[in-house]
Amino acid sequence: MPGRPRDPDLERRLLAAAWSLLQSRGYDALTLTKVAAEADAHRTDVYRRWSSKAQLVVDVLAEHLPPVSDRDTGTLLGDLRAVVHDLAASWSSSWVDGLMGLTADLHHDPDAELAFRTMAVGRGEPLRNAIVRATERGEIGSPPDLSLIGDLVEGPMMHRRMLGRQPLTPDYLNSLADLAHGVLTGTAVVL
């Protein structure tokens, strides 16, 4: 006898409940039991779909993070600014404060870690595409290690937001994009 079919409405309710809890209470306070209660579901409904909090939160982030658009502005600098501002929408969210707890839990959950890395690679695709377009337009020579550029762009946002507890202002984001542009084009000014 086949198993019970999945209920897409229940799964949406569970993901929405987890997103709400993540935003309002943070990662550390989120439990699978609280998600079930918030979604008016049974604990077994949650545990049948996710065996750990980390797995659930990775799926929630994949579903709810603001998208990083892949628009061609016609210039590398324009593309970098667009990507940086889109990434900042995620890094400026209230749930980011609990990200350290998630990253710690990922080390103990290989399936969740793989899903998180896959999501991160997908979110980095617009930046990689911007660099490929810039190379094709002749704005830059052969591109450097693309993962290094991702770290160069996103690392300062993460540091400023999580460790410095400072906002990601438009001026800061534009300066970050300008710096990445200078590094990629070889025009960065060293102070």
Disulfide bonds with the S-S distance in Angstrom:
none
